[in-house]
Amino acid sequence: MSATESRLRALIDEHLSLGHAPDLNRSFSESGISSLNAVAFIRVVEREFGVSIPPEDCNKIGTLGKLTGYLDSKVG
C-alpha cells in the first residue's frame, strides 16, 4: 500500500461514516458516499495533500482508487 493510499484510507475513516472498509475500485456512490459528502471529502483531500482538484478532474476520477492515482501524479 502506497503512502498516498494509506493516508487516503485514514482520511476516509476520519471523515466518512462508511461502516466498512472502503473498496477503492468502487465509485463514490457505490461506496455509500453521497454526492454532497463526496464534494466535502474532496475539499478535505485538497487541504491534506496541498492540491487543487478542478471539477472537470473530479468528474474523471470516479473511484477512490483513481483518486489515489490522481494524487500520486500531482503530489509525487
C-alpha positions in Angstrom: 0.0 0.0 0.0 1.4 3.4 -1.0 1.7 6.3 1.4 -0.9 8.1 -0.5 -3.4 5.2 -0.3 -2.7 4.8 3.4 -3.3 8.5 4.1 -6.4 8.5 1.9 -7.8 5.5 3.8 -7.1 7.3 7.1 -9.0 10.3 5.8 -11.9 8.1 4.8 -12.0 6.7 8.3 -11.9 10.2 9.8 -14.4 12.0 7.6 -16.8 9.4 6.1 -19.0 7.1 8.0 -19.0 4.1 5.7 -19.4 1.4 8.3 -17.0 -0.8 6.3 -13.5 -0.7 4.8 -13.6 1.2 1.5 -13.3 -0.7 -1.7 -11.0 1.6 -3.8 -12.4 0.1 -7.1 -16.0 1.1 -6.4 -17.4 4.5 -7.3 -18.2 7.0 -4.6 -21.9 6.3 -4.8 -21.4 2.5 -4.8 -19.3 3.0 -1.6 -22.3 4.7 0.0 -20.9 8.2 -0.3 -23.5 10.9 -1.3 -22.5 13.5 -3.8 -22.6 16.2 -1.1 -20.3 14.1 1.1 -18.0 13.4 -1.9 -17.6 17.1 -2.6 -16.8 17.8 1.1 -14.4 14.9 1.2 -12.6 16.2 -2.0 -12.1 19.5 -0.2 -10.6 17.7 2.8 -8.3 15.8 0.4 -7.2 19.0 -1.3 -6.2 20.6 2.0 -4.5 17.4 3.3 -2.4 16.9 0.1 -2.0 20.6 -0.8 -3.5 20.2 -4.3 -6.4 21.7 -6.1 -8.7 19.3 -7.9 -10.8 21.1 -10.5 -14.4 20.0 -11.1 -13.5 18.5 -14.6 -10.9 16.3 -12.9 -13.4 15.3 -10.2 -15.7 14.0 -12.9 -13.0 11.9 -14.3 -11.7 10.4 -11.0 -14.8 8.3 -10.2 -13.4 5.9 -7.7 -11.3 6.1 -4.6 -8.6 4.1 -6.3 -8.4 6.6 -9.2 -8.3 9.4 -6.6 -5.1 7.7 -5.2 -3.5 7.6 -8.6 -4.5 11.2 -9.3 -3.0 12.4 -6.1 0.2 10.4 -6.8 0.5 12.1 -10.2 0.0 15.6 -8.6 2.0 15.3 -5.4 4.7 12.8 -6.4 
